[in-house]
Amino acid sequence: MALLNASLCSSTCRIPSRPHLPLPPSIPAFSNPQAMKHQVEATRNFVLSVGESASKASFLALISASLFLADPALAFKGGGPYGAGVTRGQDLTGKDFSGKTLIKQDFKTSILRQANFKGAKLLGASFFDADLTGADLSDADLRGADFSLANVTKANLSNANLEGALATGNTSFRGSIINGADFTDVPLREDQREYLCKVADGVNPMTGNATRETLLCN
């Protein structure tokens, strides 16, 4: 009976295949003990290297996941190359940024009501869709800054340099103080330009340009 079962199994039974795993360098037969020693050492190094790589990958993945779960804000570290804090999409009402260097800082969609940017260096900073109602931007360097869709009503822009800044969309400067502000090459809507020309006065101390001239007022 045992012979019959063995015969039947040999024709119908299949042994499950094992998964293919990477193999270390094979160790052939050596007559030279020194050569065999080198081959064994190479095999050992291979095994250690594979184990170390797997361990490092697992460790890094674990650390990344832990950081993200602990604090999602770390997924967006910093609001710009010169600012360590997260400033995008934040409520920064009344925060003091006066005199700070915040070049290319990202303030997109943030609430910056009554924030103090007096004398700050904000070249290329983004205030896209931000709320700057009542903010103090006096004496600030705002060259190339993006104010697209921003609410800049009742802000203080006295002596600010806005050369080349963007103000597309429904950006509003209603009620803002612009004495001495430089609007050179700022693409304003015609209704905003007409409004600003009614209140424009002064000369920018940094550029020497008259505010009315930079607004192309008649």
C-alpha positions in Angstrom: 0.0 0.0 0.0 2.8 2.4 0.8 4.4 1.7 -2.5 1.1 2.3 -4.3 0.6 5.7 -2.5 4.2 6.7 -3.3 3.6 5.8 -7.0 0.4 7.7 -7.2 1.9 10.8 -5.5 4.8 10.8 -7.8 2.5 11.2 -10.8 -0.2 13.6 -9.3 1.3 15.5 -6.3 3.2 18.7 -6.8 5.6 20.1 -4.3 5.0 23.9 -3.7 7.7 26.0 -5.2 9.7 28.1 -2.9 10.1 31.9 -3.4 13.2 33.0 -5.2 15.6 34.8 -2.9 18.8 36.6 -3.8 21.7 34.3 -3.2 25.1 35.3 -1.9 28.1 34.5 -3.9 28.6 30.8 -4.3 31.4 29.1 -2.5 33.1 26.6 -4.9 35.6 24.0 -3.7 39.0 25.5 -3.2 42.3 23.6 -2.8 43.9 26.9 -1.7 42.9 27.7 1.9 43.7 31.4 1.4 41.4 31.6 -1.6 38.6 30.0 0.3 39.1 32.4 3.2 38.6 35.3 0.8 35.5 33.8 -0.6 34.0 33.2 2.8 34.8 36.8 3.8 33.1 38.1 0.6 29.9 36.0 1.4 29.9 37.4 4.9 30.2 41.0 3.7 27.3 40.4 1.2 25.0 39.1 3.9 25.9 42.0 6.3 25.4 44.6 3.4 21.9 43.2 2.6 20.9 43.2 6.2 22.2 46.7 6.9 20.4 48.2 3.8 17.1 46.6 4.8 17.5 47.9 8.4 18.3 51.4 7.3 15.3 51.6 4.9 13.0 50.3 7.6 14.4 52.8 10.1 14.0 55.8 7.8 10.5 54.8 6.9 9.5 54.5 10.5 11.0 57.9 11.4 9.3 59.7 8.5 5.9 58.2 9.4 6.4 59.0 13.1 7.2 62.7 12.4 4.3 63.1 10.1 1.8 61.5 12.5 3.2 63.5 15.5 2.9 66.9 13.8 1.4 67.2 10.2 2.9 70.8 10.1 6.3 69.2 9.7 5.3 68.1 6.2 5.6 71.8 5.3 8.6 73.1 7.3 9.1 76.8 7.1 7.4 79.4 5.1 10.4 80.4 3.0 14.2 80.2 2.8 14.6 83.0 5.4 11.7 82.1 7.7 11.7 79.1 10.0 8.1 79.3 11.0 5.2 78.0 9.0 3.4 81.1 7.7 1.2 79.7 4.9 -2.5 79.4 5.6 -2.0 80.5 9.2 -3.8 83.0 11.5 -1.1 85.5 12.2 -3.3 88.4 13.3 -1.2 91.2 15.0 2.1 89.2 14.7 5.2 91.3 14.7 7.5 90.8 11.7 9.0 94.3 11.8 12.5 94.7 10.5 12.8 91.0 9.6 14.4 89.5 6.5 11.6 87.4 4.9 12.7 87.1 1.3 10.4 84.9 -0.7 8.4 84.0 2.4 5.2 82.2 1.8 2.1 83.9 3.4 -0.4 82.5 0.9 -4.0 82.6 2.2 -2.9 83.7 5.7 -4.8 86.1 8.0 -2.4 89.0 8.6 -4.8 91.6 10.0 -2.9 94.3 11.9 0.4 92.4 11.4 3.5 94.6 11.7 5.9 94.4 8.7 7.4 97.8 9.2 10.8 98.0 7.6 10.8 94.3 6.7 12.6 92.9 3.7 9.9 91.0 1.8 11.3 90.8 -1.7 9.4 88.1 -3.7 7.2 87.3 -0.7 3.8 85.8 -1.5 0.6 87.3 0.0 -1.6 85.5 -2.5 -5.2 85.6 -1.3 -4.0 86.8 2.1 -5.9 89.2 4.4 -3.7 92.2 5.2 -6.5 94.5 6.5 -4.9 97.2 8.7 -1.4 95.7 8.4 1.6 98.0 8.8 3.8 97.7 5.6 5.5 101.0 6.0 9.1 101.3 4.8 9.0 97.6 3.7 10.9 96.3 0.7 8.1 94.6 -1.2 9.8 94.4 -4.7 8.4 91.5 -6.7 5.9 90.6 -3.9 2.7 88.9 -4.9 -0.5 90.6 -3.7 -2.8 88.8 -6.2 -6.4 88.4 -4.8 -5.1 89.9 -1.5 -7.1 92.2 0.8 -4.8 95.1 1.5 -7.5 97.5 2.7 -6.7 100.1 5.4 -3.0 99.0 5.3 -0.1 101.4 5.9 2.1 101.4 2.8 3.9 104.6 3.6 7.3 104.7 1.9 7.0 101.1 0.9 8.8 100.0 -2.3 6.4 97.8 -4.4 8.4 97.9 -7.6 7.4 94.9 -9.9 4.9 93.6 -7.3 1.8 91.7 -8.6 -1.7 92.9 -7.8 -3.9 90.9 -10.2 -7.4 89.8 -9.7 -9.6 91.6 -7.2 -6.8 92.9 -5.0 -8.0 95.9 -3.0 -6.0 98.8 -1.6 -9.1 100.7 -0.4 -8.5 103.0 2.6 -4.7 102.3 2.6 -2.1 105.0 3.3 0.3 105.2 0.3 2.2 108.4 0.9 5.7 107.9 -0.6 4.9 104.4 -1.8 6.5 103.3 -5.1 4.2 101.4 -7.5 6.5 101.2 -10.5 5.5 98.4 -12.9 2.7 97.2 -10.6 -0.2 95.9 -12.9 -3.2 97.5 -11.2 -6.8 97.3 -12.3 -7.9 100.6 -13.7 -10.5 101.2 -10.9 -7.7 100.6 -8.3 -5.3 102.9 -10.2 -7.9 105.7 -10.3 -8.7 105.3 -6.6 -5.0 105.4 -5.6 -4.3 108.4 -7.8 -6.9 110.3 -5.7 -5.0 109.8 -2.5 -1.4 109.5 -3.8 1.2 111.8 -2.5 4.9 112.0 -1.5 8.2 110.6 -2.8 9.7 107.2 -2.0 12.9 107.7 0.1 14.5 104.5 -1.3 14.0 105.2 -5.1 13.4 108.9 -5.2 10.2 108.3 -7.3 7.1 110.3 -6.8 4.1 108.1 -5.9 1.8 109.7 -8.4 4.3 109.2 -11.2 4.8 105.5 -10.4 1.0 105.1 -10.6 0.9 106.8 -14.0 -1.6 109.3 -12.7 -2.8 112.0 -15.1 
